[in-house]
Amino acid sequence: MTIDFTRDRWDKIREDACRWWTGELRRPLIQMTLGGRDPGRAEPALPPARRTAHYDFSVPAADIVDRWDYDLSRIRFLGDAFPSRWPDFGPGVIAAFLGGKTVVAPDTVWFQPREDLPISELRFSHNADTIWFNRVQDMCRAALDRWEGLVQIGTTDLGGNLDILSSFRPSEGLLLDLYDYSDEVKRLTWDAHEAWWAYFDDLNGLLQPVNPGYTAWTAIYSEGPYYMLQCDFCYMISPDMFDEFVKPELAASCKRLVNPFYHLDGPGCLPHLDSLLSIEELKGVQWVPGDGQPGVDHWPHVYRKIRDAGKRIQFWGTIQTFETIVEQLGSAEGIVFMGSAQAADEPEVLDFLRRYHVI
């Protein structure tokens, strides 16, 4: 095994993460990785890909995992960092599981309806025997076989509920449905909710108990069920509509998770922050300003609001980004930060980790 990690280190990762979630850990979680490590093995013939979906189905899952193994072997994991991978078939891949058409583009994956049906004729139900869900499961099995729990396997990006529905009612279709067919939207929202949870349980039934714990497309470690929930569609709707069509299902999912987080994407979603923070079971918020916006360290009012509500905060960036936000907030407690650097930066990274009592 060439990955720079040992099974004994999982005990420390698990202990500190559990204490962080409960508020007992009086420091932030800081996941720092260093690139440029000698992998100690030959590079596989299979090239890297932006998303797992970019590999043709003819490529064996074991070959893709071997590529992941090589890439992980080039990294050192410092502080609270740990090796992880997740089968990336695009945001909201549950739309493919539910019968939508998958369009693999160079940078992402889109989901479209196979036919233009009236919303009253749409039906969502769990089906574990689809080509895309089988491919996701094959990736999970190959990863478990290869690493036997050394590497954390995250849940694929199932998507947010109205985001899933919007894949079947594209363009302005779902926006009009909110006015014209509100009862149908609510019916499908809850049908998608049940299907979402069935797929979530299927995947974690496969991954546990070999998997060290739970992660999603954002690798915050949790010993109990965790997910990064979202609804990017909500940037197009009012707070009243959010409370009517999004919040009830979101709150229900938060109740079913041990450690739910929410992905808040772009200024258009900020009008819903107060409503989100009122969900008692929601543990934290990941704020992503979005393309063309100031960086994460230019939004102190957002982070203060999240912290004042008793929620945790996650973001990516540089050491300077982290320290700017900590200065704005007055402390680093309740933050999970993910950063990366190169081997030449090791002295600076180690000093940073010492300052925050991570090592």
DOMARZA-120470 format. One record per residue (C-alpha): residue in three letters; x, y negated, z negated. Coordinates in nm, 2 decimals. Each point is the difference from the previous one (the first is absolute). Layout:
# residues N
+-----+--------+--------+--------+
:  aa :     xx :     yy :     zz :
+-----+--------+--------+--------+
: ala :      X :      Y :      Z :
...
+-----+--------+--------+--------+
END
This chain:
# residues 359
+-----+--------+--------+--------+
:  aa :     xx :     yy :     zz :
+-----+--------+--------+--------+
: met :   0.00 :   0.00 :   0.00 :
: thr :   0.16 :  -0.33 :   0.11 :
: ile :  -0.25 :  -0.25 :  -0.14 :
: asp :   0.16 :  -0.21 :  -0.27 :
: phe :  -0.25 :   0.10 :  -0.27 :
: thr :  -0.04 :   0.27 :  -0.26 :
: arg :  -0.30 :   0.17 :  -0.16 :
: asp :   0.11 :  -0.12 :  -0.34 :
: arg :  -0.04 :  -0.36 :   0.11 :
: trp :  -0.37 :   0.06 :   0.05 :
: asp :  -0.04 :   0.02 :  -0.38 :
: lys :   0.12 :  -0.36 :  -0.04 :
: ile :  -0.20 :  -0.13 :   0.30 :
: arg :  -0.31 :   0.17 :  -0.14 :
: glu :   0.05 :  -0.12 :  -0.36 :
: asp :   0.07 :  -0.36 :   0.09 :
: ala :  -0.28 :  -0.02 :   0.25 :
: cys :  -0.25 :   0.14 :  -0.25 :
: arg :   0.10 :  -0.26 :  -0.25 :
: trp :  -0.01 :  -0.28 :   0.26 :
: trp :  -0.36 :   0.09 :   0.09 :
: thr :  -0.11 :  -0.01 :  -0.37 :
: gly :   0.19 :  -0.33 :  -0.07 :
: glu :   0.24 :   0.16 :  -0.24 :
: leu :   0.31 :  -0.05 :   0.23 :
: arg :   0.11 :  -0.35 :  -0.08 :
: arg :   0.18 :  -0.05 :   0.34 :
: pro :  -0.09 :   0.02 :   0.37 :
: leu :   0.03 :   0.30 :   0.22 :
: ile :   0.27 :  -0.07 :   0.25 :
: gln :   0.05 :   0.23 :   0.29 :
: met :   0.33 :  -0.08 :   0.18 :
: thr :   0.15 :   0.20 :   0.28 :
: leu :   0.34 :  -0.03 :   0.16 :
: gly :   0.05 :   0.10 :   0.36 :
: gly :   0.32 :   0.12 :   0.17 :
: arg :   0.06 :   0.32 :  -0.21 :
: asp :   0.18 :   0.28 :   0.17 :
: pro :  -0.28 :   0.26 :   0.06 :
: gly :   0.24 :   0.29 :  -0.03 :
: arg :  -0.17 :   0.17 :   0.30 :
: ala :  -0.04 :  -0.03 :   0.37 :
: glu :  -0.26 :  -0.22 :   0.15 :
: pro :  -0.29 :   0.20 :   0.15 :
: ala :  -0.07 :  -0.02 :   0.37 :
: leu :  -0.35 :  -0.14 :  -0.07 :
: pro :   0.01 :  -0.38 :   0.00 :
: pro :  -0.17 :  -0.21 :  -0.27 :
: ala :  -0.35 :  -0.13 :   0.07 :
: arg :  -0.18 :  -0.30 :  -0.14 :
: arg :  -0.30 :   0.21 :  -0.09 :
: thr :  -0.05 :   0.38 :  -0.03 :
: ala :  -0.28 :  -0.03 :   0.26 :
: his :   0.26 :  -0.10 :   0.26 :
: tyr :   0.13 :   0.36 :   0.00 :
: asp :  -0.19 :   0.22 :   0.25 :
: phe :  -0.18 :   0.29 :  -0.15 :
: ser :   0.24 :   0.23 :   0.17 :
: val :   0.27 :  -0.11 :  -0.24 :
: pro :   0.00 :   0.24 :  -0.30 :
: ala :  -0.08 :  -0.16 :  -0.33 :
: ala :   0.32 :   0.16 :  -0.15 :
: asp :   0.21 :  -0.19 :   0.26 :
: ile :  -0.16 :  -0.33 :  -0.10 :
: val :   0.07 :   0.08 :  -0.37 :
: asp :   0.36 :   0.08 :   0.09 :
: arg :   0.02 :  -0.35 :   0.16 :
: trp :  -0.15 :  -0.15 :  -0.32 :
: asp :   0.26 :   0.20 :  -0.21 :
: tyr :   0.29 :  -0.14 :   0.20 :
: asp :  -0.14 :  -0.36 :  -0.04 :
: leu :  -0.05 :   0.05 :  -0.37 :
: ser :   0.35 :   0.14 :  -0.03 :
: arg :   0.14 :  -0.33 :   0.12 :
: ile :  -0.15 :  -0.19 :  -0.30 :
: arg :   0.10 :  -0.04 :  -0.37 :
: phe :  -0.29 :  -0.03 :  -0.24 :
: leu :   0.07 :  -0.25 :  -0.28 :
: gly :  -0.20 :  -0.10 :  -0.31 :
: asp :  -0.36 :   0.11 :   0.03 :
: ala :   0.04 :   0.11 :   0.37 :
: phe :  -0.07 :   0.35 :   0.11 :
: pro :  -0.01 :   0.19 :   0.33 :
: ser :  -0.34 :   0.00 :   0.17 :
: arg :  -0.16 :   0.04 :   0.33 :
: trp :  -0.36 :   0.01 :   0.13 :
: pro :  -0.16 :   0.12 :   0.32 :
: asp :  -0.07 :  -0.32 :   0.18 :
: phe :  -0.27 :   0.04 :   0.26 :
: gly :  -0.12 :  -0.36 :  -0.01 :
: pro :  -0.20 :  -0.22 :  -0.24 :
: gly :  -0.35 :   0.15 :  -0.04 :
: val :   0.07 :   0.34 :   0.16 :
: ile :  -0.31 :   0.13 :  -0.17 :
: ala :  -0.18 :  -0.14 :   0.31 :
: ala :   0.18 :   0.26 :   0.21 :
: phe :  -0.11 :   0.27 :  -0.25 :
: leu :  -0.36 :  -0.12 :   0.03 :
: gly :   0.01 :   0.04 :   0.38 :
: gly :   0.14 :  -0.33 :   0.12 :
: lys :   0.23 :  -0.03 :   0.30 :
: thr :   0.37 :  -0.05 :  -0.09 :
: val :   0.21 :  -0.24 :   0.21 :
: val :   0.37 :   0.01 :  -0.08 :
: ala :   0.16 :  -0.33 :   0.09 :
: pro :   0.38 :  -0.08 :  -0.01 :
: asp :  -0.03 :  -0.18 :  -0.34 :
: thr :  -0.31 :   0.14 :  -0.16 :
: val :  -0.30 :   0.23 :   0.04 :
: trp :  -0.35 :  -0.11 :   0.08 :
: phe :  -0.33 :   0.18 :  -0.04 :
: gln :  -0.30 :  -0.05 :   0.22 :
: pro :  -0.35 :   0.16 :   0.05 :
: arg :  -0.02 :   0.27 :   0.25 :
: glu :  -0.34 :  -0.13 :   0.11 :
: asp :  -0.19 :  -0.32 :  -0.07 :
: leu :  -0.27 :   0.12 :  -0.23 :
: pro :  -0.26 :  -0.21 :  -0.19 :
: ile :   0.10 :  -0.02 :  -0.36 :
: ser :  -0.32 :   0.19 :  -0.09 :
: glu :   0.14 :   0.30 :   0.18 :
: leu :   0.34 :   0.00 :  -0.16 :
: arg :   0.06 :   0.28 :  -0.25 :
: phe :   0.31 :   0.05 :  -0.22 :
: ser :   0.08 :   0.33 :  -0.17 :
: his :   0.30 :   0.18 :  -0.12 :
: asn :   0.15 :   0.25 :   0.25 :
: ala :   0.33 :   0.15 :  -0.11 :
: asp :   0.06 :   0.18 :   0.34 :
: thr :   0.09 :  -0.28 :   0.24 :
: ile :   0.33 :  -0.03 :   0.19 :
: trp :   0.11 :  -0.32 :  -0.17 :
: phe :  -0.08 :   0.12 :  -0.36 :
: asn :   0.17 :   0.34 :   0.08 :
: arg :   0.31 :  -0.19 :   0.12 :
: val :   0.01 :  -0.21 :  -0.32 :
: gln :  -0.03 :   0.33 :  -0.21 :
: asp :   0.27 :   0.16 :   0.21 :
: met :   0.24 :  -0.29 :  -0.08 :
: cys :  -0.08 :   0.03 :  -0.37 :
: arg :   0.06 :   0.38 :   0.00 :
: ala :   0.33 :  -0.04 :   0.19 :
: ala :   0.12 :  -0.27 :  -0.24 :
: leu :  -0.09 :   0.21 :  -0.31 :
: asp :   0.17 :   0.30 :   0.16 :
: arg :   0.32 :  -0.20 :   0.07 :
: trp :   0.03 :  -0.20 :  -0.33 :
: glu :  -0.19 :   0.21 :  -0.25 :
: gly :  -0.09 :  -0.31 :  -0.20 :
: leu :   0.33 :  -0.19 :   0.02 :
: val :  -0.16 :  -0.26 :   0.23 :
: gln :  -0.34 :  -0.16 :  -0.08 :
: ile :  -0.25 :   0.04 :   0.28 :
: gly :  -0.25 :  -0.28 :   0.02 :
: thr :  -0.36 :   0.02 :   0.11 :
: thr :  -0.05 :  -0.11 :   0.36 :
: asp :  -0.16 :  -0.34 :   0.07 :
: leu :  -0.37 :   0.10 :  -0.02 :
: gly :  -0.11 :  -0.36 :   0.03 :
: gly :  -0.25 :  -0.23 :  -0.16 :
: asn :  -0.37 :   0.07 :   0.03 :
: leu :  -0.13 :  -0.29 :   0.22 :
: asp :   0.33 :   0.03 :   0.19 :
: ile :  -0.10 :   0.36 :   0.08 :
: leu :  -0.35 :  -0.11 :   0.11 :
: ser :   0.14 :  -0.28 :   0.21 :
: ser :   0.19 :   0.26 :   0.21 :
: phe :  -0.34 :   0.13 :   0.11 :
: arg :  -0.16 :  -0.35 :   0.03 :
: pro :   0.29 :  -0.20 :   0.16 :
: ser :   0.03 :  -0.36 :   0.08 :
: glu :  -0.29 :  -0.20 :  -0.15 :
: gly :  -0.22 :   0.31 :  -0.02 :
: leu :   0.03 :   0.06 :  -0.37 :
: leu :  -0.03 :  -0.37 :  -0.08 :
: leu :  -0.34 :  -0.01 :   0.18 :
: asp :  -0.10 :   0.33 :  -0.18 :
: leu :   0.05 :  -0.17 :  -0.34 :
: tyr :  -0.29 :  -0.23 :   0.09 :
: asp :  -0.21 :   0.22 :   0.23 :
: tyr :   0.05 :   0.35 :  -0.15 :
: ser :   0.11 :  -0.05 :  -0.36 :
: asp :  -0.16 :   0.32 :  -0.12 :
: glu :   0.18 :   0.20 :   0.27 :
: val :   0.33 :  -0.16 :  -0.09 :
: lys :  -0.05 :   0.10 :  -0.37 :
: arg :  -0.10 :   0.35 :   0.10 :
: leu :   0.31 :   0.05 :   0.20 :
: thr :   0.22 :  -0.17 :  -0.26 :
: trp :  -0.11 :   0.26 :  -0.26 :
: asp :   0.03 :   0.29 :   0.25 :
: ala :   0.35 :  -0.11 :   0.08 :
: his :   0.07 :  -0.03 :  -0.37 :
: glu :  -0.09 :   0.37 :  -0.05 :
: ala :   0.20 :   0.11 :   0.30 :
: trp :   0.30 :  -0.22 :  -0.11 :
: trp :   0.00 :   0.17 :  -0.34 :
: ala :  -0.03 :   0.35 :   0.15 :
: tyr :   0.30 :  -0.06 :   0.22 :
: phe :   0.19 :  -0.15 :  -0.30 :
: asp :  -0.07 :   0.30 :  -0.21 :
: asp :   0.09 :   0.24 :   0.29 :
: leu :   0.34 :  -0.16 :   0.04 :
: asn :   0.08 :  -0.02 :  -0.37 :
: gly :  -0.12 :   0.36 :  -0.05 :
: leu :   0.26 :   0.09 :   0.25 :
: leu :   0.28 :  -0.22 :  -0.15 :
: gln :  -0.05 :   0.07 :  -0.36 :
: pro :   0.15 :   0.13 :  -0.22 :
: val :   0.32 :   0.02 :   0.21 :
: asn :   0.00 :  -0.38 :   0.06 :
: pro :   0.16 :  -0.19 :  -0.28 :
: gly :  -0.31 :  -0.22 :  -0.03 :
: tyr :  -0.21 :  -0.23 :   0.22 :
: thr :   0.09 :  -0.28 :   0.24 :
: ala :  -0.16 :  -0.14 :   0.31 :
: trp :   0.13 :  -0.21 :   0.29 :
: thr :   0.14 :  -0.22 :  -0.27 :
: ala :   0.22 :   0.22 :  -0.21 :
: ile :  -0.09 :  -0.11 :  -0.35 :
: tyr :   0.05 :   0.31 :  -0.21 :
: ser :  -0.30 :   0.12 :  -0.21 :
: glu :  -0.03 :   0.32 :  -0.20 :
: gly :  -0.37 :  -0.01 :   0.05 :
: pro :  -0.20 :  -0.07 :   0.32 :
: tyr :   0.09 :  -0.34 :   0.15 :
: tyr :  -0.08 :  -0.17 :   0.33 :
: met :   0.06 :  -0.34 :   0.17 :
: leu :  -0.36 :  -0.09 :   0.08 :
: gln :  -0.09 :  -0.26 :   0.26 :
: cys :  -0.25 :  -0.17 :   0.22 :
: asp :   0.17 :  -0.21 :   0.26 :
: phe :  -0.34 :  -0.06 :   0.17 :
: cys :  -0.10 :  -0.22 :  -0.29 :
: tyr :   0.20 :  -0.30 :   0.13 :
: met :  -0.29 :  -0.05 :   0.24 :
: ile :  -0.28 :   0.00 :  -0.26 :
: ser :  -0.12 :  -0.23 :  -0.28 :
: pro :   0.04 :   0.07 :  -0.38 :
: asp :  -0.37 :   0.08 :  -0.02 :
: met :   0.03 :   0.26 :   0.28 :
: phe :   0.31 :   0.14 :  -0.17 :
: asp :  -0.19 :   0.05 :  -0.32 :
: glu :  -0.29 :   0.16 :   0.18 :
: phe :   0.18 :   0.23 :   0.26 :
: val :   0.35 :   0.06 :  -0.13 :
: lys :   0.02 :  -0.04 :  -0.38 :
: pro :  -0.24 :   0.28 :  -0.10 :
: glu :   0.18 :   0.27 :   0.19 :
: leu :   0.34 :  -0.14 :  -0.10 :
: ala :  -0.09 :  -0.01 :  -0.37 :
: ala :  -0.13 :   0.36 :   0.03 :
: ser :   0.34 :   0.11 :   0.15 :
: cys :   0.18 :  -0.18 :  -0.28 :
: lys :  -0.19 :   0.20 :  -0.25 :
: arg :   0.11 :   0.33 :   0.16 :
: leu :   0.37 :  -0.09 :   0.00 :
: val :   0.23 :  -0.01 :  -0.30 :
: asn :   0.21 :  -0.29 :   0.14 :
: pro :  -0.18 :  -0.19 :   0.29 :
: phe :   0.18 :  -0.29 :   0.17 :
: tyr :  -0.13 :  -0.23 :   0.27 :
: his :   0.17 :  -0.13 :   0.32 :
: leu :  -0.10 :  -0.36 :   0.04 :
: asp :   0.10 :  -0.10 :   0.35 :
: gly :   0.02 :  -0.36 :   0.11 :
: pro :  -0.15 :  -0.34 :  -0.11 :
: gly :  -0.33 :   0.10 :   0.16 :
: cys :  -0.05 :   0.26 :  -0.28 :
: leu :   0.09 :  -0.24 :  -0.29 :
: pro :  -0.37 :  -0.11 :  -0.04 :
: his :  -0.07 :   0.35 :  -0.13 :
: leu :   0.28 :   0.01 :  -0.26 :
: asp :  -0.22 :  -0.11 :  -0.29 :
: ser :  -0.25 :   0.27 :   0.08 :
: leu :   0.27 :   0.26 :   0.03 :
: leu :   0.16 :  -0.09 :  -0.33 :
: ser :  -0.34 :   0.04 :  -0.18 :
: ile :   0.01 :   0.38 :   0.07 :
: glu :   0.11 :   0.12 :  -0.34 :
: glu :   0.15 :   0.33 :   0.13 :
: leu :   0.22 :  -0.17 :   0.27 :
: lys :   0.36 :   0.02 :  -0.13 :
: gly :   0.18 :  -0.24 :   0.24 :
: val :   0.02 :  -0.19 :   0.32 :
: gln :   0.25 :   0.00 :   0.28 :
: trp :   0.00 :  -0.34 :   0.17 :
: val :   0.12 :  -0.02 :   0.36 :
: pro :  -0.01 :  -0.35 :   0.15 :
: gly :   0.00 :   0.13 :   0.36 :
: asp :   0.18 :  -0.11 :   0.32 :
: gly :   0.06 :  -0.37 :   0.04 :
: gln :  -0.06 :  -0.07 :  -0.37 :
: pro :   0.25 :  -0.12 :  -0.26 :
: gly :   0.19 :   0.29 :  -0.17 :
: val :  -0.12 :   0.18 :  -0.31 :
: asp :   0.19 :  -0.24 :  -0.23 :
: his :  -0.22 :  -0.30 :   0.12 :
: trp :  -0.32 :   0.11 :  -0.17 :
: pro :   0.05 :  -0.04 :  -0.38 :
: his :  -0.37 :  -0.09 :  -0.05 :
: val :  -0.10 :   0.34 :   0.14 :
: tyr :   0.24 :   0.19 :  -0.23 :
: arg :  -0.11 :  -0.21 :  -0.30 :
: lys :  -0.36 :   0.08 :   0.06 :
: ile :   0.08 :   0.37 :   0.03 :
: arg :   0.20 :   0.01 :  -0.31 :
: asp :  -0.25 :  -0.22 :  -0.20 :
: ala :  -0.26 :   0.27 :   0.08 :
: gly :   0.22 :   0.26 :  -0.16 :
: lys :   0.09 :   0.17 :   0.33 :
: arg :   0.33 :   0.12 :   0.13 :
: ile :   0.19 :  -0.13 :   0.30 :
: gln :   0.19 :   0.16 :   0.28 :
: phe :   0.21 :  -0.15 :   0.28 :
: trp :   0.30 :   0.05 :   0.22 :
: gly :   0.29 :  -0.23 :   0.06 :
: thr :   0.35 :  -0.10 :  -0.09 :
: ile :   0.16 :  -0.04 :  -0.34 :
: gln :  -0.04 :  -0.38 :   0.04 :
: thr :  -0.37 :   0.05 :   0.09 :
: phe :  -0.05 :   0.20 :  -0.32 :
: glu :   0.18 :  -0.25 :  -0.22 :
: thr :  -0.19 :  -0.29 :   0.14 :
: ile :  -0.34 :   0.16 :  -0.07 :
: val :   0.12 :   0.10 :  -0.35 :
: glu :   0.10 :  -0.36 :  -0.07 :
: gln :  -0.34 :  -0.12 :   0.13 :
: leu :  -0.19 :   0.25 :  -0.23 :
: gly :   0.23 :  -0.04 :  -0.30 :
: ser :   0.06 :   0.37 :  -0.04 :
: ala :   0.05 :   0.32 :   0.21 :
: glu :  -0.24 :   0.23 :  -0.20 :
: gly :  -0.27 :   0.17 :   0.20 :
: ile :   0.19 :  -0.03 :   0.33 :
: val :   0.11 :   0.29 :   0.23 :
: phe :   0.26 :  -0.12 :   0.25 :
: met :   0.14 :   0.18 :   0.30 :
: gly :   0.32 :  -0.12 :   0.16 :
: ser :   0.28 :   0.13 :   0.22 :
: ala :   0.36 :  -0.09 :   0.07 :
: gln :   0.32 :   0.15 :   0.14 :
: ala :   0.28 :   0.19 :  -0.17 :
: ala :   0.22 :  -0.32 :   0.00 :
: asp :  -0.26 :  -0.17 :  -0.21 :
: glu :   0.02 :   0.26 :  -0.28 :
: pro :   0.17 :  -0.22 :  -0.26 :
: glu :  -0.26 :  -0.27 :   0.04 :
: val :  -0.29 :   0.26 :  -0.02 :
: leu :   0.14 :   0.17 :  -0.31 :
: asp :   0.04 :  -0.34 :  -0.17 :
: phe :  -0.36 :  -0.08 :   0.09 :
: leu :  -0.12 :   0.33 :  -0.15 :
: arg :   0.19 :  -0.05 :  -0.32 :
: arg :  -0.14 :  -0.35 :  -0.04 :
: tyr :  -0.35 :   0.14 :  -0.01 :
: his :   0.10 :   0.31 :  -0.21 :
: val :  -0.08 :   0.25 :   0.27 :
: ile :   0.34 :   0.16 :  -0.05 :
+-----+--------+--------+--------+
END
